[in-house]
């Protein structure tokens, strides 16, 4: 038996039609965890929905994202109402989300976060007028973070490379888990009380909302706000924003960026000083030359005036003699 071949696109369309003919796939309710989330400039969001054993590519179009009452993030447990269909171009099936609901503790934490953020913002804790300036040449950098891991190593490496004479004073604190917020707050108070630093960096690496939660607690926010020493918050990755970031005098996207904000590059400063010295020298030399030129003109003018006056006197004297 001879069959006429069909094209790839025809095959994919046939499979897509099969999906769309099945009412089960038209409205499916599925639970899972969001991962690999990407916000597209069009307003669509692309992500993977997974559980312990499997995953499915998913998309939510701008039409539906506009109605979300929370910001989807990696690690969130969610329930999705949507449909399953085939993307003909790639020959892949995926979940097209129409509505998303947060599940479990992550949803509760997000609601608590928004509530506290609104409260503190209303009280003025985020007001730019209360932000303290970072010292230009701090001698001692206080760091509150875990004494193990990449965060403290990055801060030390970047700080000492920018200024070999800067002193790093680490006060180890837990950066996640029960009781971490209280210890972070006490660490900030301790550094202030004993004047242990010119600027404080509060830092930790990335993680889920639950991992970063100590930096979203009110006790830490108020300790940062009450600090007489300027505080730089460097919590999580660039896309992560904690309440500590809003209250702090400066927010750094990463711990490395925090070290760059806190410690000036002495080589760049010396280069700027040299350039400034050169500009000042050139300005002074230019000014001297200008005044020399002015003085020279004055001298020439004076000689000419004197000469003209002398000749005038001579002429006048001659007239007098002739009259006599």
C-alpha contacts under 8 A as a table, 3 or more apart, distances in Angstrom:
res1	aa1	res2	aa2	distance
6	X	10	X	6.24
6	X	11	X	6.82
7	X	10	X	5.14
7	X	11	X	6.36
8	X	11	X	5.08
8	X	12	X	6.22
9	X	12	X	5.09
9	X	13	X	6.09
9	X	88	X	6.75
9	X	89	X	7.30
10	X	13	X	5.09
10	X	14	X	6.14
11	X	14	X	5.07
11	X	15	X	6.34
12	X	15	X	5.12
12	X	16	X	6.12
12	X	86	X	7.47
12	X	88	X	5.32
12	X	89	X	7.92
12	X	91	X	5.79
13	X	16	X	4.94
13	X	17	X	6.11
13	X	88	X	6.16
14	X	17	X	5.17
14	X	18	X	6.42
15	X	18	X	5.09
15	X	19	X	6.50
15	X	86	X	7.19
16	X	19	X	5.15
16	X	20	X	6.29
16	X	85	X	6.06
16	X	86	X	4.90
16	X	87	X	7.62
16	X	88	X	7.19
17	X	20	X	5.04
17	X	21	X	6.03
18	X	21	X	5.13
18	X	22	X	6.52
19	X	22	X	5.39
19	X	25	X	6.49
19	X	84	X	7.14
19	X	85	X	5.79
19	X	86	X	7.36
20	X	23	X	7.13
20	X	25	X	6.94
20	X	26	X	6.74
20	X	85	X	6.67
22	X	25	X	5.81
22	X	26	X	7.02
23	X	26	X	5.09
23	X	27	X	7.25
24	X	27	X	6.29
24	X	28	X	6.48
25	X	28	X	5.75
25	X	83	X	5.34
25	X	84	X	5.13
25	X	85	X	7.43
26	X	82	X	7.19
26	X	83	X	4.67
26	X	84	X	6.60
27	X	81	X	6.61
27	X	82	X	5.44
27	X	83	X	5.13
28	X	80	X	7.98
28	X	81	X	5.79
28	X	82	X	5.51
28	X	83	X	5.75
28	X	84	X	7.58
29	X	79	X	6.92
29	X	80	X	5.63
29	X	81	X	4.67
29	X	82	X	6.67
30	X	79	X	5.65
30	X	80	X	5.35
30	X	81	X	6.73
31	X	77	X	7.45
31	X	78	X	5.75
31	X	79	X	4.34
31	X	80	X	6.28
32	X	49	X	5.56
32	X	50	X	5.22
32	X	51	X	5.42
32	X	77	X	5.78
32	X	78	X	5.72
32	X	79	X	6.62
33	X	48	X	7.99
33	X	49	X	5.42
33	X	50	X	5.22
33	X	51	X	6.27
33	X	74	X	7.66
33	X	75	X	5.85
33	X	76	X	5.49
33	X	77	X	4.49
33	X	78	X	6.10
34	X	37	X	6.89
34	X	47	X	6.54
34	X	48	X	5.81
34	X	49	X	4.97
34	X	50	X	6.66
34	X	72	X	7.85
34	X	73	X	6.80
34	X	74	X	5.08
34	X	75	X	5.44
34	X	76	X	5.47
34	X	77	X	6.60
34	X	78	X	7.28
35	X	47	X	5.98
35	X	48	X	5.18
35	X	49	X	6.43
35	X	50	X	7.37
35	X	73	X	7.59
35	X	74	X	4.57
35	X	75	X	6.06
36	X	46	X	7.91
36	X	47	X	5.30
36	X	48	X	5.92
36	X	74	X	6.49
37	X	45	X	7.02
37	X	46	X	5.70
37	X	47	X	4.17
37	X	48	X	6.84
37	X	73	X	6.68
37	X	74	X	6.08
38	X	45	X	5.74
38	X	46	X	5.17
38	X	47	X	6.21
39	X	43	X	6.79
39	X	44	X	6.37
39	X	45	X	4.70
39	X	46	X	6.57
40	X	43	X	5.53
40	X	44	X	5.33
40	X	45	X	5.79
40	X	46	X	7.42
41	X	44	X	7.34
42	X	62	X	7.19
43	X	61	X	7.09
43	X	62	X	4.81
43	X	65	X	7.38
44	X	59	X	7.25
44	X	60	X	5.77
44	X	61	X	4.47
44	X	62	X	4.64
44	X	65	X	7.01
45	X	59	X	5.81
45	X	60	X	5.35
45	X	61	X	6.57
45	X	62	X	7.59
45	X	65	X	7.67
46	X	57	X	7.88
46	X	58	X	6.01
46	X	59	X	4.58
46	X	60	X	6.62
47	X	57	X	6.30
47	X	58	X	5.31
47	X	59	X	6.24
48	X	55	X	6.57
48	X	56	X	5.75
48	X	57	X	4.66
48	X	58	X	5.47
49	X	55	X	5.54
49	X	56	X	5.42
49	X	57	X	6.44
49	X	58	X	6.55
50	X	53	X	7.67
50	X	54	X	5.73
50	X	55	X	4.04
50	X	56	X	6.43
51	X	54	X	5.63
51	X	55	X	6.40
56	X	94	X	6.19
56	X	95	X	6.89
57	X	93	X	7.61
57	X	94	X	5.00
57	X	95	X	6.27
58	X	94	X	5.36
58	X	95	X	4.51
58	X	96	X	5.86
58	X	97	X	7.01
59	X	94	X	7.55
59	X	95	X	6.38
59	X	96	X	5.17
59	X	97	X	6.06
60	X	64	X	6.52
60	X	65	X	6.47
60	X	96	X	5.88
60	X	97	X	4.89
60	X	98	X	6.58
61	X	64	X	5.69
61	X	65	X	6.28
61	X	96	X	7.99
61	X	97	X	7.73
62	X	65	X	4.89
62	X	66	X	6.06
63	X	66	X	5.99
63	X	67	X	7.81
64	X	67	X	5.62
64	X	68	X	7.23
64	X	97	X	7.94
64	X	98	X	5.77
64	X	99	X	6.85
65	X	68	X	5.35
68	X	71	X	7.34
68	X	99	X	7.62
68	X	100	X	7.34
70	X	110	X	7.83
72	X	76	X	7.11
73	X	76	X	5.93
74	X	208	X	7.40
75	X	208	X	6.31
76	X	102	X	7.14
76	X	103	X	7.78
76	X	106	X	6.14
76	X	107	X	7.71
77	X	102	X	6.11
77	X	103	X	5.32
77	X	104	X	6.82
77	X	106	X	6.94
77	X	107	X	7.96
78	X	100	X	6.52
78	X	101	X	5.49
78	X	102	X	4.49
78	X	103	X	5.09
79	X	100	X	5.79
79	X	101	X	5.21
79	X	102	X	6.47
79	X	103	X	6.79
80	X	97	X	6.25
80	X	98	X	7.42
80	X	99	X	5.79
80	X	100	X	4.62
80	X	101	X	6.49
81	X	97	X	5.93
81	X	98	X	5.73
81	X	99	X	5.24
81	X	100	X	6.54
82	X	95	X	6.60
82	X	96	X	5.35
82	X	97	X	4.25
82	X	98	X	4.95
82	X	99	X	6.86
83	X	95	X	5.80
83	X	96	X	5.22
83	X	97	X	6.66
83	X	98	X	7.88
84	X	93	X	6.84
84	X	94	X	5.68
84	X	95	X	4.63
84	X	96	X	6.04
85	X	93	X	5.42
85	X	94	X	5.86
85	X	95	X	6.75
85	X	96	X	7.43
86	X	91	X	6.49
86	X	92	X	5.54
86	X	93	X	4.05
86	X	94	X	6.31
87	X	90	X	5.93
87	X	91	X	5.69
87	X	92	X	5.42
87	X	93	X	5.88
87	X	94	X	7.22
88	X	91	X	4.94
88	X	92	X	7.05
97	X	100	X	7.15
102	X	106	X	7.29
102	X	107	X	5.05
103	X	106	X	6.79
103	X	107	X	5.64
104	X	107	X	5.84
104	X	108	X	6.81
105	X	108	X	5.01
105	X	109	X	6.08
106	X	109	X	5.12
106	X	110	X	6.22
106	X	209	X	7.23
106	X	210	X	7.00
107	X	110	X	5.16
107	X	111	X	6.37
108	X	111	X	5.23
108	X	112	X	6.21
109	X	112	X	4.96
109	X	113	X	5.97
109	X	209	X	7.69
109	X	210	X	7.47
110	X	113	X	4.99
110	X	114	X	6.29
110	X	209	X	7.91
111	X	114	X	5.27
111	X	115	X	6.22
112	X	115	X	5.11
112	X	116	X	6.20
113	X	116	X	5.37
113	X	117	X	6.03
113	X	216	X	6.69
113	X	243	X	7.90
114	X	117	X	5.07
114	X	118	X	6.14
115	X	118	X	5.32
115	X	119	X	6.29
116	X	119	X	4.99
116	X	120	X	6.15
116	X	218	X	7.35
117	X	120	X	5.38
117	X	121	X	6.02
117	X	243	X	6.47
118	X	121	X	5.17
118	X	122	X	6.12
119	X	122	X	5.24
119	X	123	X	6.44
120	X	123	X	4.98
120	X	124	X	6.39
120	X	125	X	5.59
120	X	126	X	7.24
121	X	124	X	5.13
121	X	125	X	5.70
121	X	126	X	5.55
121	X	127	X	7.61
122	X	125	X	7.71
124	X	127	X	5.18
125	X	130	X	7.80
125	X	225	X	6.64
125	X	247	X	5.83
126	X	130	X	7.88
126	X	246	X	5.61
126	X	247	X	5.02
126	X	248	X	7.98
127	X	130	X	5.86
127	X	131	X	7.27
128	X	131	X	5.26
131	X	248	X	7.44
131	X	249	X	4.73
131	X	250	X	7.87
132	X	230	X	5.66
132	X	249	X	5.60
133	X	230	X	6.79
133	X	249	X	7.19
134	X	199	X	6.89
134	X	230	X	6.08
134	X	249	X	7.88
134	X	262	X	6.83
135	X	138	X	5.63
135	X	198	X	7.15
135	X	199	X	7.30
135	X	262	X	7.71
136	X	263	X	7.87
136	X	264	X	7.05
137	X	263	X	7.03
137	X	264	X	6.75
138	X	141	X	6.96
138	X	166	X	7.37
138	X	198	X	5.58
138	X	199	X	7.04
138	X	262	X	7.52
138	X	263	X	6.95
139	X	165	X	7.65
139	X	166	X	5.27
139	X	167	X	6.09
139	X	197	X	7.85
139	X	198	X	6.73
140	X	166	X	6.03
140	X	167	X	4.64
140	X	168	X	5.81
140	X	169	X	6.81
140	X	196	X	7.54
140	X	197	X	4.99
140	X	198	X	5.56
140	X	199	X	7.17
141	X	166	X	7.44
141	X	167	X	6.19
141	X	168	X	4.94
141	X	169	X	5.99
141	X	197	X	5.42
141	X	198	X	6.12
141	X	199	X	5.41
141	X	200	X	5.99
141	X	201	X	7.33
141	X	262	X	7.54
142	X	168	X	6.16
142	X	169	X	4.82
142	X	170	X	5.94
142	X	171	X	7.30
142	X	191	X	7.56
142	X	196	X	6.95
142	X	197	X	5.06
142	X	198	X	7.36
142	X	199	X	6.10
142	X	200	X	4.51
142	X	201	X	6.10
143	X	152	X	7.90
143	X	168	X	7.23
143	X	169	X	6.14
143	X	170	X	4.80
143	X	171	X	6.07
143	X	172	X	7.98
143	X	200	X	5.72
143	X	201	X	4.79
143	X	202	X	6.06
143	X	203	X	7.45
144	X	170	X	6.20
144	X	171	X	5.17
144	X	172	X	5.90
144	X	173	X	6.17
144	X	184	X	7.13
144	X	187	X	7.06
144	X	188	X	7.77
144	X	200	X	7.46
144	X	201	X	6.23
144	X	202	X	4.93
144	X	203	X	6.38
145	X	151	X	7.61
145	X	152	X	7.07
145	X	170	X	7.57
145	X	171	X	6.99
145	X	172	X	5.45
145	X	173	X	5.34
145	X	174	X	6.84
145	X	175	X	6.35
145	X	202	X	6.38
145	X	203	X	5.43
145	X	204	X	6.07
146	X	149	X	7.09
146	X	151	X	7.81
146	X	152	X	7.31
146	X	172	X	5.15
146	X	173	X	5.41
146	X	174	X	5.77
146	X	175	X	6.40
146	X	204	X	7.46
147	X	152	X	6.69
147	X	170	X	7.57
147	X	171	X	7.94
147	X	172	X	5.21
147	X	173	X	7.56
148	X	151	X	7.87
148	X	152	X	7.13
149	X	152	X	6.71
149	X	153	X	7.13
150	X	153	X	5.17
150	X	154	X	5.97
151	X	154	X	5.28
151	X	155	X	6.34
151	X	203	X	7.24
151	X	204	X	6.25
151	X	205	X	6.43
151	X	255	X	6.20
151	X	256	X	7.91
152	X	155	X	5.11
152	X	156	X	6.13
153	X	156	X	5.21
153	X	157	X	6.02
154	X	157	X	5.17
154	X	158	X	6.02
154	X	255	X	7.03
154	X	256	X	5.87
155	X	158	X	5.38
155	X	159	X	5.86
155	X	255	X	6.29
155	X	256	X	5.74
155	X	258	X	7.66
155	X	259	X	5.44
156	X	159	X	5.24
156	X	160	X	5.96
156	X	168	X	6.91
156	X	259	X	7.98
157	X	160	X	5.57
157	X	161	X	6.04
158	X	161	X	5.20
158	X	162	X	6.23
158	X	256	X	6.65
158	X	259	X	6.19
158	X	260	X	7.00
159	X	162	X	5.27
159	X	163	X	6.13
159	X	164	X	7.58
159	X	166	X	7.15
159	X	259	X	5.54
159	X	260	X	6.93
159	X	263	X	5.89
160	X	163	X	4.93
160	X	164	X	4.44
160	X	165	X	7.04
160	X	166	X	6.33
161	X	164	X	5.94
162	X	260	X	7.85
162	X	263	X	6.63
162	X	264	X	6.34
162	X	265	X	4.34
162	X	266	X	6.12
162	X	267	X	7.52
163	X	166	X	5.66
163	X	263	X	6.88
163	X	264	X	6.97
163	X	265	X	6.02
163	X	266	X	5.63
166	X	263	X	7.84
169	X	196	X	7.68
169	X	197	X	7.43
171	X	187	X	6.93
173	X	180	X	7.19
173	X	183	X	6.30
173	X	184	X	6.09
173	X	187	X	7.47
174	X	177	X	7.51
174	X	180	X	5.17
174	X	183	X	7.24
174	X	184	X	7.45
175	X	180	X	5.79
175	X	181	X	7.72
175	X	184	X	7.71
175	X	204	X	6.50
175	X	212	X	7.62
175	X	214	X	6.90
176	X	180	X	5.62
176	X	181	X	7.87
176	X	211	X	5.60
176	X	212	X	6.44
176	X	213	X	7.02
176	X	214	X	6.05
177	X	180	X	5.76
177	X	211	X	7.24
177	X	214	X	7.40
178	X	181	X	7.74
179	X	182	X	5.51
179	X	183	X	6.58
180	X	183	X	5.26
180	X	184	X	6.18
180	X	214	X	5.97
181	X	184	X	5.13
181	X	185	X	6.18
181	X	214	X	4.54
181	X	215	X	6.73
181	X	217	X	6.60
181	X	219	X	6.84
181	X	220	X	6.00
182	X	185	X	5.20
182	X	186	X	6.19
182	X	219	X	6.80
182	X	220	X	7.21
183	X	186	X	5.04
183	X	187	X	6.01
184	X	187	X	5.03
184	X	188	X	6.41
184	X	220	X	6.60
185	X	188	X	5.27
185	X	189	X	6.38
185	X	219	X	6.34
185	X	220	X	4.89
185	X	223	X	5.40
185	X	224	X	7.64
186	X	189	X	5.01
186	X	190	X	5.96
186	X	223	X	7.88
187	X	190	X	5.01
187	X	191	X	6.25
188	X	191	X	5.33
188	X	192	X	6.36
188	X	200	X	7.91
188	X	223	X	6.48
188	X	224	X	7.05
188	X	227	X	7.07
189	X	192	X	5.13
189	X	193	X	6.04
189	X	223	X	6.74
189	X	227	X	7.04
190	X	193	X	5.12
190	X	194	X	6.22
191	X	194	X	5.51
191	X	195	X	5.65
191	X	196	X	5.06
191	X	197	X	6.69
192	X	195	X	5.00
192	X	196	X	6.79
192	X	197	X	7.78
192	X	227	X	6.54
192	X	228	X	6.57
192	X	229	X	6.40
195	X	198	X	7.79
197	X	200	X	6.54
197	X	229	X	7.42
198	X	229	X	6.32
198	X	230	X	7.43
199	X	229	X	5.69
199	X	230	X	5.12
199	X	231	X	6.03
199	X	232	X	7.64
199	X	262	X	7.14
200	X	229	X	6.79
200	X	230	X	6.25
200	X	231	X	4.77
200	X	232	X	6.15
201	X	231	X	5.86
201	X	232	X	4.79
201	X	233	X	6.02
201	X	234	X	7.06
201	X	258	X	6.95
202	X	231	X	7.20
202	X	232	X	6.24
202	X	233	X	5.05
202	X	234	X	6.02
202	X	235	X	7.30
203	X	233	X	6.20
203	X	234	X	4.61
203	X	235	X	5.03
203	X	236	X	7.88
203	X	255	X	6.08
204	X	234	X	6.67
204	X	235	X	4.98
204	X	236	X	6.01
204	X	255	X	7.18
205	X	235	X	6.19
205	X	236	X	4.68
205	X	237	X	6.81
205	X	254	X	7.71
205	X	255	X	7.60
206	X	212	X	7.63
206	X	235	X	7.00
206	X	236	X	3.65
206	X	237	X	5.17
206	X	240	X	7.84
207	X	210	X	7.75
207	X	211	X	5.40
207	X	212	X	6.25
207	X	236	X	6.32
208	X	211	X	5.04
208	X	212	X	6.33
209	X	212	X	5.24
209	X	213	X	5.98
210	X	213	X	5.05
211	X	214	X	7.74
212	X	215	X	5.95
212	X	216	X	7.20
212	X	235	X	7.51
212	X	236	X	7.19
212	X	242	X	7.60
213	X	216	X	5.04
213	X	217	X	6.74
214	X	217	X	5.43
214	X	220	X	7.46
215	X	220	X	6.33
215	X	221	X	7.45
215	X	235	X	7.71
215	X	242	X	6.15
215	X	243	X	6.46
215	X	244	X	5.52
216	X	220	X	7.41
216	X	221	X	7.31
216	X	242	X	5.61
216	X	243	X	4.91
216	X	244	X	6.34
217	X	220	X	5.71
217	X	221	X	6.51
217	X	243	X	7.57
218	X	221	X	5.00
218	X	222	X	6.14
219	X	222	X	5.38
219	X	223	X	6.23
220	X	223	X	5.07
220	X	224	X	6.23
220	X	244	X	7.10
221	X	224	X	5.29
221	X	225	X	6.24
221	X	243	X	6.68
221	X	244	X	5.52
221	X	247	X	6.21
222	X	225	X	4.93
222	X	226	X	5.99
223	X	226	X	5.18
223	X	227	X	6.09
224	X	227	X	5.21
224	X	231	X	6.66
224	X	244	X	7.41
224	X	247	X	6.70
224	X	248	X	6.13
225	X	247	X	6.14
225	X	248	X	6.85
227	X	230	X	6.89
227	X	231	X	7.48
230	X	248	X	7.82
230	X	249	X	6.04
231	X	248	X	5.47
231	X	249	X	5.44
231	X	250	X	6.67
232	X	245	X	7.95
232	X	248	X	5.80
232	X	249	X	5.99
232	X	250	X	4.76
232	X	251	X	5.70
232	X	252	X	6.82
232	X	258	X	6.56
232	X	262	X	7.90
233	X	244	X	6.26
233	X	245	X	5.29
233	X	248	X	5.85
233	X	249	X	7.91
233	X	250	X	6.38
233	X	251	X	4.96
233	X	252	X	6.01
233	X	258	X	7.43
234	X	245	X	7.32
234	X	251	X	6.24
234	X	252	X	4.86
234	X	253	X	6.05
234	X	254	X	5.29
234	X	255	X	5.15
234	X	257	X	7.86
234	X	258	X	6.09
235	X	240	X	7.40
235	X	241	X	7.69
235	X	242	X	7.17
235	X	245	X	7.55
235	X	252	X	7.83
235	X	253	X	7.46
235	X	254	X	6.76
235	X	255	X	7.33
236	X	239	X	7.92
236	X	240	X	5.64
236	X	241	X	7.77
236	X	253	X	7.63
236	X	254	X	6.76
237	X	240	X	5.32
237	X	253	X	6.07
237	X	254	X	5.84
238	X	241	X	7.83
238	X	253	X	4.39
238	X	254	X	6.37
239	X	253	X	7.77
241	X	245	X	6.26
241	X	246	X	7.89
242	X	245	X	5.29
242	X	246	X	7.02
243	X	246	X	5.21
243	X	247	X	6.44
244	X	247	X	5.23
244	X	248	X	5.88
245	X	248	X	5.41
245	X	250	X	7.34
245	X	251	X	5.19
245	X	252	X	7.94
246	X	251	X	7.34
248	X	251	X	6.45
251	X	258	X	7.70
252	X	255	X	6.90
252	X	257	X	5.56
252	X	258	X	5.05
252	X	261	X	7.71
253	X	257	X	6.26
253	X	258	X	7.51
254	X	257	X	5.13
254	X	258	X	6.35
255	X	258	X	4.89
255	X	259	X	6.44
256	X	259	X	5.28
256	X	260	X	6.49
257	X	260	X	5.00
257	X	261	X	6.24
258	X	261	X	5.05
258	X	262	X	6.16
259	X	262	X	5.10
259	X	263	X	5.90
260	X	263	X	5.47
260	X	264	X	6.77
261	X	264	X	7.20
264	X	269	X	7.63
265	X	268	X	5.40
265	X	269	X	6.37
266	X	269	X	4.85
266	X	270	X	6.04
267	X	270	X	5.13
267	X	271	X	6.14
268	X	271	X	5.01
268	X	272	X	6.10
269	X	272	X	5.00
269	X	273	X	6.11
270	X	273	X	4.95
270	X	274	X	6.16
271	X	274	X	5.09
271	X	275	X	6.22
272	X	275	X	5.00
272	X	276	X	6.02
273	X	276	X	4.95
273	X	277	X	6.02
274	X	277	X	5.04
274	X	278	X	6.11
275	X	278	X	5.06
275	X	279	X	6.14
276	X	279	X	5.04
276	X	280	X	6.08
277	X	280	X	5.07
277	X	281	X	6.02
278	X	281	X	5.10
278	X	282	X	6.09
279	X	282	X	5.14
279	X	283	X	6.06
280	X	283	X	5.00
280	X	284	X	6.14
281	X	284	X	5.17
281	X	285	X	6.12
282	X	285	X	5.15
282	X	286	X	5.94
283	X	286	X	5.05
283	X	287	X	6.04
284	X	287	X	4.98
284	X	288	X	6.11
285	X	288	X	5.09
285	X	289	X	6.14
286	X	289	X	5.17
286	X	290	X	6.11
287	X	290	X	5.03
287	X	291	X	6.30
288	X	291	X	5.24
288	X	292	X	6.07
289	X	292	X	4.99
289	X	293	X	6.14
290	X	293	X	5.13
290	X	294	X	6.30
291	X	294	X	4.83
291	X	295	X	5.99
292	X	295	X	5.05
292	X	296	X	6.03
293	X	296	X	5.04
293	X	297	X	6.29
294	X	297	X	5.15
294	X	298	X	6.21
295	X	298	X	4.94
295	X	299	X	6.05
296	X	299	X	5.07
296	X	300	X	6.25
297	X	300	X	5.14
297	X	301	X	6.08
298	X	301	X	5.03
298	X	302	X	6.01
299	X	302	X	5.08
299	X	303	X	6.26
300	X	303	X	5.24
300	X	304	X	6.23
301	X	304	X	5.10
301	X	305	X	6.12
302	X	305	X	5.08
302	X	306	X	6.08
303	X	306	X	5.11
303	X	307	X	6.05
304	X	307	X	5.09
304	X	308	X	6.13
305	X	308	X	5.10
305	X	309	X	6.08
306	X	309	X	5.06
306	X	310	X	6.10
307	X	310	X	5.11
307	X	311	X	6.26
308	X	311	X	5.20
308	X	312	X	6.18
309	X	312	X	5.05
309	X	313	X	6.28
310	X	313	X	5.16
310	X	314	X	6.29
311	X	314	X	5.06
311	X	315	X	6.23
312	X	315	X	5.16
312	X	316	X	6.21
313	X	316	X	5.08
313	X	317	X	6.05
314	X	317	X	5.10
314	X	318	X	6.21
315	X	318	X	5.17
315	X	319	X	6.41
316	X	319	X	5.21
316	X	320	X	6.51
317	X	320	X	5.21
317	X	321	X	6.45
318	X	321	X	5.19
318	X	322	X	6.27
319	X	322	X	5.14
319	X	323	X	6.31
320	X	323	X	5.14
320	X	324	X	6.51
321	X	324	X	5.28
